[in-house]
Amino acid sequence: MPLTLPAPKSLLVSSRRAFLGDAGKATLSATAVALIAGCESMAQTSMGGGNAMADVNILNVALGLEHEAIMAYQLGAESGLLQKPALDVAMLFQSHHKSHADALAGTIRKLGGKPVESKSKAEYAQALNAASLKNGTDVLKLAARLERGATNAYLGVIPSFNDKALAQVAARLAADEAMHWTALTGALAEALPPQALSFGA
């Protein structure tokens, strides 16, 4: 994602606050988590526990973050600023986010909710300040910021789960985002954090 690119910090902070704040106060039910994991039988045994609409609200905030990531990679790809192999990696990461979004949207529908729609490309371009991207480094830096924000958002909701096994689903999503951030950091030849426990703080 020059190196002094203005970070879309307000967008990241507001999205993460929504995920960890108002929506995060209502924990996902076992049913919702089981559906995200693709375990219908576990979902059936969990039915009746938890507030479906609270689950839908939390999941829609997460889905909004995934829509943002998908479009950020699309904008980067269409900018012509990324060259192979970085372009191939960006498209791979976008495919991961599309899988996350599909799983979240499917769960929302099964819970009786309506998945939040993606905004227009123009809206994301403005929110992410895409006009300021001048080279491949700019694109990778933007992607790295978004991936780090998503990692922290998913990690932030894990403690709200009563069943540690069910928290694994959120952890798997966070792991994908952390993997993306690490790969992007390597591609940028930037140093990894010198201290441990650098995510989720």
Buried (B, 14 or more C-beta within 10 A) or exposed (E): BEEEBEBBEEBBEEBBBBBBEEBBEBBBBBBBBBBBBEBEEBBEEBEEEBBBEBBBBBBBBBBBBBBBBBBBBBBBBEBEBBEEEBBEBBBEBBEBBBEBBEBBBBBBEBBEBEBBEBBEEEEBBEBBBBEEBEBBBBBBBBBBBBBBBBBBBBBBBBEBBEEEEBBBBBBEBBBBBBBBBBBBBEBBEEEEEEEEEEBBE
